[in-house]
């Protein structure tokens, strides 16, 4: 019998923090001693262009894949999906039990409630329209911010390797005794030997980038982002599905389109707010207008302000709320109301 090796790819940090570099190097060194895995190193996932050798290496991996990066797993998954690297969502047990990056640290209000699962009382049946066909393999995305202990990552990878070990066909066919060749990607070394090669794909400099990433499991193709963004970032494919067409047109530091997305399907992996950077549990279906509750600035107000700022920086005129905000938000149909709408209305009527 032979087993398919599990490929583990470490995506390097954008920073030169010695502790982060040491963690990456120690994980790679330990994985080189594991016969059940192959290990590769690439630059920061978000910064690589489609033709970078690191991205080409990722695209060439045929089987199950574990990606360790300094990003939320949801962000990692959809960055890969954007490059045609997809798979069934692998479940990692290595998670941050205190994954509550408070927006108090970011200095801004967060309009997203955080239930345990991505669901709402009235789920949108159009969600997932742009996801496409998922290959028959598993993709595990693990956040390197979860732990500073190398052993935690090694044990989790070994667990995944045990679970995903796939027995290939026997070396001899029971019917005729003929030898059956095993594809190269399924061959493995003797269990008493160690792997000895590190697939280092870090050649070629990468610069920090800023562009939106679409979570196609949540996206309903409402096209509000393409209406709101006035910088030519978004487009549609031949099936009229939304895509990030010209990512380098995006204005660095501006997450405005993410704030107006009704399903919280637009991520900016480098943003300081967990809701925008891709933390799980952010559900747009349960957004509350905090300006009505506490006099705070709403996500729409922030988005308009951010967009106007970039328009002015481009030598253009600010447009405020006059462009790109759908009228249906102002005239919400009674059928789409829920208990949160009733709560807000009752609070509005209180003589505060």
SULDAJO-V505734 format. One record per pair of residues at least 24 apart in sequence whose C-alpha atoms are under 10 Angstrom apart, sorted by sequence separation. I is the first residue (numbers start at 0). J is the second residue. If there is no record, write none. Layout:
BEGIN
i->I j->J
i->I j->J
END
This chain:
BEGIN
i->44 j->68
i->45 j->69
i->58 j->82
i->60 j->84
i->62 j->86
i->63 j->87
i->65 j->89
i->259 j->283
i->261 j->285
i->262 j->286
i->43 j->68
i->44 j->69
i->45 j->70
i->54 j->79
i->57 j->82
i->58 j->83
i->59 j->84
i->64 j->89
i->258 j->283
i->261 j->286
i->299 j->324
i->40 j->66
i->42 j->68
i->43 j->69
i->44 j->70
i->57 j->83
i->58 j->84
i->63 j->89
i->65 j->91
i->137 j->163
i->215 j->241
i->37 j->64
i->38 j->65
i->39 j->66
i->40 j->67
i->41 j->68
i->43 j->70
i->55 j->82
i->57 j->84
i->58 j->85
i->136 j->163
i->215 j->242
i->228 j->255
i->36 j->64
i->38 j->66
i->54 j->82
i->213 j->241
i->227 j->255
i->228 j->256
i->5 j->34
i->6 j->35
i->7 j->36
i->8 j->37
i->9 j->38
i->10 j->39
i->11 j->40
i->12 j->41
i->13 j->42
i->14 j->43
i->36 j->65
i->45 j->74
i->213 j->242
i->227 j->256
i->4 j->34
i->5 j->35
i->6 j->36
i->7 j->37
i->8 j->38
i->9 j->39
i->10 j->40
i->11 j->41
i->12 j->42
i->13 j->43
i->44 j->74
i->45 j->75
i->54 j->84
i->212 j->242
i->213 j->243
i->226 j->256
i->4 j->35
i->5 j->36
i->6 j->37
i->7 j->38
i->8 j->39
i->9 j->40
i->10 j->41
i->11 j->42
i->12 j->43
i->13 j->44
i->44 j->75
i->211 j->242
i->212 j->243
i->224 j->255
i->225 j->256
i->228 j->259
i->3 j->35
i->4 j->36
i->5 j->37
i->6 j->38
i->7 j->39
i->8 j->40
i->9 j->41
i->10 j->42
i->11 j->43
i->12 j->44
i->13 j->45
i->46 j->78
i->49 j->81
i->50 j->82
i->211 j->243
i->224 j->256
i->227 j->259
i->2 j->35
i->3 j->36
i->4 j->37
i->5 j->38
i->6 j->39
i->7 j->40
i->8 j->41
i->9 j->42
i->10 j->43
i->11 j->44
i->13 j->46
i->45 j->78
i->49 j->82
i->210 j->243
i->223 j->256
i->224 j->257
i->227 j->260
i->9 j->43
i->10 j->44
i->44 j->78
i->45 j->79
i->48 j->82
i->49 j->83
i->212 j->246
i->224 j->258
i->9 j->44
i->10 j->45
i->44 j->79
i->210 j->245
i->211 j->246
i->224 j->259
i->210 j->246
i->211 j->247
i->223 j->259
i->224 j->260
i->209 j->246
i->210 j->247
i->223 j->260
i->224 j->261
i->208 j->246
i->209 j->247
i->210 j->248
i->211 j->249
i->222 j->260
i->223 j->261
i->260 j->298
i->208 j->247
i->209 j->248
i->210 j->249
i->221 j->260
i->258 j->297
i->259 j->298
i->260 j->299
i->209 j->249
i->210 j->250
i->221 j->261
i->258 j->298
i->259 j->299
i->26 j->67
i->208 j->249
i->209 j->250
i->210 j->251
i->219 j->260
i->221 j->262
i->224 j->265
i->257 j->298
i->258 j->299
i->259 j->300
i->209 j->251
i->210 j->252
i->211 j->253
i->218 j->260
i->219 j->261
i->220 j->262
i->257 j->299
i->258 j->300
i->259 j->301
i->10 j->53
i->208 j->251
i->209 j->252
i->210 j->253
i->211 j->254
i->218 j->261
i->219 j->262
i->255 j->298
i->256 j->299
i->258 j->301
i->259 j->302
i->23 j->67
i->207 j->251
i->208 j->252
i->209 j->253
i->210 j->254
i->213 j->257
i->217 j->261
i->218 j->262
i->220 j->264
i->255 j->299
i->258 j->302
i->259 j->303
i->8 j->53
i->23 j->68
i->85 j->130
i->88 j->133
i->209 j->254
i->211 j->256
i->212 j->257
i->217 j->262
i->218 j->263
i->219 j->264
i->255 j->300
i->257 j->302
i->258 j->303
i->85 j->131
i->86 j->132
i->87 j->133
i->98 j->144
i->211 j->257
i->216 j->262
i->217 j->263
i->218 j->264
i->255 j->301
i->256 j->302
i->85 j->132
i->86 j->133
i->87 j->134
i->89 j->136
i->90 j->137
i->91 j->138
i->94 j->141
i->95 j->142
i->98 j->145
i->217 j->264
i->218 j->265
i->254 j->301
i->255 j->302
i->256 j->303
i->8 j->56
i->85 j->133
i->86 j->134
i->87 j->135
i->88 j->136
i->89 j->137
i->90 j->138
i->91 j->139
i->93 j->141
i->94 j->142
i->97 j->145
i->214 j->262
i->216 j->264
i->217 j->265
i->254 j->302
i->255 j->303
i->8 j->57
i->84 j->133
i->85 j->134
i->86 j->135
i->87 j->136
i->88 j->137
i->89 j->138
i->90 j->139
i->91 j->140
i->92 j->141
i->93 j->142
i->94 j->143
i->95 j->144
i->96 j->145
i->214 j->263
i->215 j->264
i->253 j->302
i->255 j->304
i->256 j->305
i->19 j->69
i->80 j->130
i->84 j->134
i->85 j->135
i->86 j->136
i->87 j->137
i->88 j->138
i->89 j->139
i->90 j->140
i->91 j->141
i->93 j->143
i->94 j->144
i->95 j->145
i->213 j->263
i->214 j->264
i->215 j->265
i->255 j->305
i->256 j->306
i->292 j->342
i->6 j->57
i->80 j->131
i->85 j->136
i->86 j->137
i->87 j->138
i->88 j->139
i->89 j->140
i->90 j->141
i->91 j->142
i->94 j->145
i->95 j->146
i->213 j->264
i->214 j->265
i->254 j->305
i->255 j->306
i->292 j->343
i->85 j->137
i->86 j->138
i->87 j->139
i->88 j->140
i->89 j->141
i->93 j->145
i->94 j->146
i->212 j->264
i->213 j->265
i->214 j->266
i->253 j->305
i->254 j->306
i->255 j->307
i->285 j->337
i->287 j->339
i->288 j->340
i->291 j->343
i->77 j->130
i->80 j->133
i->85 j->138
i->86 j->139
i->93 j->146
i->211 j->264
i->212 j->265
i->213 j->266
i->252 j->305
i->253 j->306
i->286 j->339
i->287 j->340
i->291 j->344
i->6 j->60
i->84 j->138
i->211 j->265
i->212 j->266
i->213 j->267
i->285 j->339
i->289 j->343
i->292 j->346
i->5 j->60
i->6 j->61
i->210 j->265
i->211 j->266
i->212 j->267
i->250 j->305
i->253 j->308
i->285 j->340
i->288 j->343
i->291 j->346
i->292 j->347
i->6 j->62
i->7 j->63
i->8 j->64
i->9 j->65
i->10 j->66
i->11 j->67
i->12 j->68
i->13 j->69
i->210 j->266
i->211 j->267
i->212 j->268
i->250 j->306
i->253 j->309
i->287 j->343
i->291 j->347
i->5 j->62
i->6 j->63
i->7 j->64
i->8 j->65
i->9 j->66
i->10 j->67
i->11 j->68
i->12 j->69
i->210 j->267
i->211 j->268
i->252 j->309
i->4 j->62
i->5 j->63
i->6 j->64
i->7 j->65
i->8 j->66
i->9 j->67
i->10 j->68
i->11 j->69
i->12 j->70
i->93 j->151
i->209 j->267
i->210 j->268
i->211 j->269
i->251 j->309
i->3 j->62
i->4 j->63
i->5 j->64
i->6 j->65
i->7 j->66
i->8 j->67
i->9 j->68
i->10 j->69
i->79 j->138
i->93 j->152
i->209 j->268
i->210 j->269
i->250 j->309
i->3 j->63
i->4 j->64
i->5 j->65
i->6 j->66
i->7 j->67
i->8 j->68
i->9 j->69
i->10 j->70
i->209 j->269
i->249 j->309
i->250 j->310
i->79 j->140
i->93 j->154
i->208 j->269
i->209 j->270
i->76 j->138
i->93 j->155
i->207 j->269
i->250 j->312
i->76 j->139
i->92 j->155
i->93 j->156
i->214 j->277
i->250 j->313
i->75 j->139
i->76 j->140
i->91 j->155
i->92 j->156
i->211 j->275
i->212 j->276
i->259 j->323
i->10 j->75
i->75 j->140
i->76 j->141
i->91 j->156
i->211 j->276
i->212 j->277
i->217 j->282
i->259 j->324
i->74 j->140
i->75 j->141
i->92 j->158
i->217 j->283
i->72 j->139
i->73 j->140
i->75 j->142
i->91 j->158
i->92 j->159
i->261 j->328
i->72 j->140
i->73 j->141
i->74 j->142
i->91 j->159
i->71 j->140
i->72 j->141
i->73 j->142
i->90 j->159
i->70 j->140
i->71 j->141
i->72 j->142
i->89 j->159
i->70 j->141
i->71 j->142
i->72 j->143
i->62 j->134
i->63 j->135
i->64 j->136
i->65 j->137
i->66 j->138
i->67 j->139
i->68 j->140
i->69 j->141
i->70 j->142
i->71 j->143
i->61 j->134
i->62 j->135
i->63 j->136
i->64 j->137
i->65 j->138
i->66 j->139
i->67 j->140
i->68 j->141
i->69 j->142
i->70 j->143
i->71 j->144
i->62 j->136
i->63 j->137
i->64 j->138
i->65 j->139
i->66 j->140
i->67 j->141
i->68 j->142
i->69 j->143
i->70 j->144
i->71 j->145
i->89 j->163
i->61 j->136
i->62 j->137
i->63 j->138
i->64 j->139
i->65 j->140
i->66 j->141
i->67 j->142
i->68 j->143
i->69 j->144
i->70 j->145
i->227 j->302
i->62 j->138
i->63 j->139
i->64 j->140
i->65 j->141
i->66 j->142
i->67 j->143
i->68 j->144
i->69 j->145
i->227 j->303
i->230 j->306
i->66 j->143
i->67 j->144
i->229 j->306
i->228 j->306
i->229 j->307
i->227 j->306
i->230 j->309
i->229 j->309
i->230 j->310
i->229 j->310
i->130 j->213
i->230 j->313
i->129 j->213
i->130 j->214
i->131 j->215
i->67 j->152
i->129 j->214
i->130 j->215
i->131 j->216
i->129 j->215
i->130 j->216
i->127 j->214
i->128 j->215
i->129 j->216
i->130 j->217
i->126 j->214
i->127 j->215
i->128 j->216
i->129 j->217
i->130 j->218
i->126 j->215
i->127 j->216
i->128 j->217
i->129 j->218
i->126 j->216
i->127 j->217
i->128 j->218
i->129 j->219
i->65 j->156
i->125 j->216
i->126 j->217
i->127 j->218
i->128 j->219
i->129 j->220
i->125 j->217
i->126 j->218
i->127 j->219
i->128 j->220
i->125 j->218
i->126 j->219
i->127 j->220
i->227 j->320
i->229 j->322
i->65 j->159
i->123 j->217
i->125 j->219
i->126 j->220
i->228 j->322
i->229 j->323
i->64 j->159
i->65 j->160
i->123 j->218
i->124 j->219
i->125 j->220
i->126 j->221
i->227 j->322
i->228 j->323
i->63 j->159
i->64 j->160
i->123 j->219
i->125 j->221
i->226 j->322
i->227 j->323
i->63 j->160
i->226 j->323
i->227 j->324
i->225 j->323
i->226 j->324
i->227 j->325
i->224 j->323
i->226 j->325
i->63 j->163
i->117 j->217
i->223 j->323
i->224 j->324
i->62 j->163
i->63 j->164
i->223 j->324
i->223 j->325
i->129 j->238
i->129 j->239
i->129 j->240
i->128 j->240
i->129 j->241
i->128 j->241
i->129 j->242
i->23 j->143
i->29 j->149
i->33 j->153
i->36 j->156
i->22 j->143
i->29 j->150
i->35 j->156
i->36 j->157
i->26 j->148
i->27 j->149
i->30 j->152
i->35 j->157
i->62 j->184
i->25 j->148
i->26 j->149
i->29 j->152
i->30 j->153
i->33 j->156
i->61 j->184
i->62 j->185
i->19 j->143
i->22 j->146
i->25 j->149
i->26 j->150
i->29 j->153
i->33 j->157
i->36 j->160
i->60 j->184
i->61 j->185
i->19 j->144
i->22 j->147
i->24 j->149
i->25 j->150
i->26 j->151
i->35 j->160
i->21 j->147
i->22 j->148
i->23 j->149
i->26 j->152
i->27 j->153
i->30 j->156
i->35 j->161
i->22 j->149
i->26 j->153
i->30 j->157
i->19 j->147
i->21 j->149
i->25 j->153
i->18 j->147
i->35 j->164
i->12 j->143
i->81 j->212
i->7 j->139
i->8 j->140
i->9 j->141
i->11 j->143
i->80 j->212
i->81 j->213
i->10 j->143
i->78 j->211
i->79 j->212
i->80 j->213
i->81 j->214
i->9 j->143
i->78 j->212
i->80 j->214
i->81 j->215
i->77 j->212
i->78 j->213
i->80 j->215
i->76 j->212
i->77 j->213
i->78 j->214
i->126 j->262
i->75 j->212
i->77 j->214
i->74 j->212
i->76 j->214
i->77 j->215
i->126 j->264
i->74 j->213
i->77 j->216
i->123 j->262
i->74 j->214
i->122 j->262
i->73 j->214
i->56 j->198
i->56 j->199
i->57 j->200
i->56 j->200
i->53 j->198
i->55 j->200
i->117 j->262
i->53 j->199
i->54 j->200
i->52 j->199
i->53 j->200
i->111 j->258
i->52 j->200
i->53 j->201
i->110 j->258
i->7 j->156
i->51 j->200
i->52 j->201
i->53 j->202
i->109 j->258
i->6 j->156
i->37 j->187
i->51 j->201
i->52 j->202
i->53 j->203
i->5 j->156
i->36 j->187
i->51 j->202
i->52 j->203
i->5 j->157
i->35 j->187
i->51 j->203
i->111 j->263
i->7 j->160
i->34 j->187
i->35 j->188
i->51 j->204
i->5 j->159
i->6 j->160
i->34 j->188
i->35 j->189
i->51 j->205
i->5 j->160
i->34 j->189
i->35 j->190
i->4 j->160
i->5 j->161
i->34 j->190
i->38 j->194
i->47 j->203
i->3 j->160
i->33 j->190
i->34 j->191
i->36 j->193
i->37 j->194
i->38 j->195
i->39 j->196
i->40 j->197
i->41 j->198
i->42 j->199
i->47 j->204
i->48 j->205
i->5 j->163
i->34 j->192
i->35 j->193
i->36 j->194
i->37 j->195
i->38 j->196
i->39 j->197
i->40 j->198
i->41 j->199
i->42 j->200
i->43 j->201
i->46 j->204
i->47 j->205
i->48 j->206
i->4 j->163
i->5 j->164
i->33 j->192
i->34 j->193
i->35 j->194
i->37 j->196
i->38 j->197
i->39 j->198
i->40 j->199
i->41 j->200
i->42 j->201
i->46 j->205
i->47 j->206
i->3 j->163
i->4 j->164
i->5 j->165
i->32 j->192
i->33 j->193
i->34 j->194
i->37 j->197
i->38 j->198
i->39 j->199
i->40 j->200
i->41 j->201
i->42 j->202
i->45 j->205
i->46 j->206
i->47 j->207
i->48 j->208
i->2 j->163
i->3 j->164
i->4 j->165
i->32 j->193
i->33 j->194
i->34 j->195
i->37 j->198
i->38 j->199
i->39 j->200
i->40 j->201
i->41 j->202
i->42 j->203
i->44 j->205
i->45 j->206
i->46 j->207
i->47 j->208
i->81 j->242
i->113 j->274
i->123 j->284
i->2 j->164
i->3 j->165
i->31 j->193
i->32 j->194
i->33 j->195
i->39 j->201
i->42 j->204
i->43 j->205
i->45 j->207
i->46 j->208
i->81 j->243
i->112 j->274
i->117 j->279
i->118 j->280
i->122 j->284
i->1 j->164
i->2 j->165
i->3 j->166
i->30 j->193
i->31 j->194
i->32 j->195
i->42 j->205
i->43 j->206
i->45 j->208
i->46 j->209
i->109 j->272
i->111 j->274
i->116 j->279
i->117 j->280
i->118 j->281
i->119 j->282
i->121 j->284
i->1 j->165
i->2 j->166
i->3 j->167
i->30 j->194
i->31 j->195
i->32 j->196
i->42 j->206
i->43 j->207
i->45 j->209
i->46 j->210
i->107 j->271
i->108 j->272
i->109 j->273
i->110 j->274
i->111 j->275
i->115 j->279
i->116 j->280
i->117 j->281
i->118 j->282
i->119 j->283
i->120 j->284
i->121 j->285
i->0 j->165
i->1 j->166
i->2 j->167
i->30 j->195
i->31 j->196
i->45 j->210
i->105 j->270
i->106 j->271
i->107 j->272
i->109 j->274
i->113 j->278
i->114 j->279
i->115 j->280
i->116 j->281
i->117 j->282
i->118 j->283
i->119 j->284
i->120 j->285
i->0 j->166
i->1 j->167
i->2 j->168
i->31 j->197
i->105 j->271
i->106 j->272
i->109 j->275
i->113 j->279
i->114 j->280
i->115 j->281
i->116 j->282
i->117 j->283
i->118 j->284
i->119 j->285
i->0 j->167
i->1 j->168
i->28 j->195
i->30 j->197
i->45 j->212
i->104 j->271
i->105 j->272
i->113 j->280
i->114 j->281
i->115 j->282
i->117 j->284
i->118 j->285
i->0 j->168
i->1 j->169
i->104 j->272
i->105 j->273
i->112 j->280
i->113 j->281
i->114 j->282
i->0 j->169
i->1 j->170
i->28 j->197
i->102 j->271
i->103 j->272
i->111 j->280
i->112 j->281
i->113 j->282
i->0 j->170
i->27 j->197
i->102 j->272
i->111 j->281
i->112 j->282
i->113 j->283
i->0 j->171
i->100 j->271
i->101 j->272
i->102 j->273
i->110 j->281
i->111 j->282
i->112 j->283
i->114 j->285
i->100 j->272
i->101 j->273
i->102 j->274
i->109 j->281
i->110 j->282
i->111 j->283
i->112 j->284
i->113 j->285
i->100 j->273
i->101 j->274
i->110 j->283
i->111 j->284
i->112 j->285
i->113 j->286
i->99 j->273
i->100 j->274
i->111 j->285
i->112 j->286
i->98 j->273
i->110 j->285
i->111 j->286
i->112 j->287
i->110 j->286
i->111 j->287
i->109 j->286
i->110 j->287
i->111 j->288
i->3 j->181
i->100 j->278
i->109 j->287
i->110 j->288
i->111 j->289
i->2 j->181
i->3 j->182
i->5 j->184
i->99 j->278
i->109 j->288
i->110 j->289
i->1 j->181
i->3 j->183
i->4 j->184
i->5 j->185
i->98 j->278
i->109 j->289
i->110 j->290
i->0 j->181
i->3 j->184
i->4 j->185
i->98 j->279
i->108 j->289
i->2 j->184
i->3 j->185
i->4 j->186
i->108 j->290
i->2 j->185
i->3 j->186
i->4 j->187
i->1 j->185
i->2 j->186
i->3 j->187
i->4 j->188
i->1 j->186
i->2 j->187
i->0 j->186
i->1 j->187
i->2 j->188
i->109 j->295
i->110 j->296
i->0 j->187
i->1 j->188
i->108 j->295
i->109 j->296
i->110 j->297
i->111 j->298
i->1 j->189
i->77 j->265
i->78 j->266
i->107 j->295
i->108 j->296
i->109 j->297
i->110 j->298
i->8 j->197
i->77 j->266
i->107 j->296
i->108 j->297
i->109 j->298
i->110 j->299
i->8 j->198
i->9 j->199
i->10 j->200
i->11 j->201
i->78 j->268
i->107 j->297
i->108 j->298
i->8 j->199
i->10 j->201
i->74 j->265
i->107 j->298
i->8 j->200
i->13 j->205
i->74 j->266
i->13 j->206
i->73 j->266
i->74 j->267
i->75 j->268
i->108 j->301
i->13 j->207
i->74 j->268
i->107 j->301
i->73 j->268
i->74 j->269
i->71 j->268
i->70 j->268
i->71 j->269
i->69 j->268
i->70 j->269
i->69 j->269
i->77 j->277
i->74 j->275
i->76 j->277
i->71 j->273
i->74 j->276
i->75 j->277
i->73 j->276
i->74 j->277
i->73 j->277
i->74 j->278
i->71 j->276
i->72 j->277
i->73 j->278
i->74 j->279
i->70 j->276
i->71 j->277
i->72 j->278
i->73 j->279
i->70 j->277
i->71 j->278
i->72 j->279
i->70 j->278
i->71 j->279
i->121 j->335
i->121 j->336
i->121 j->337
i->120 j->337
i->120 j->338
i->45 j->267
i->45 j->268
i->45 j->269
END
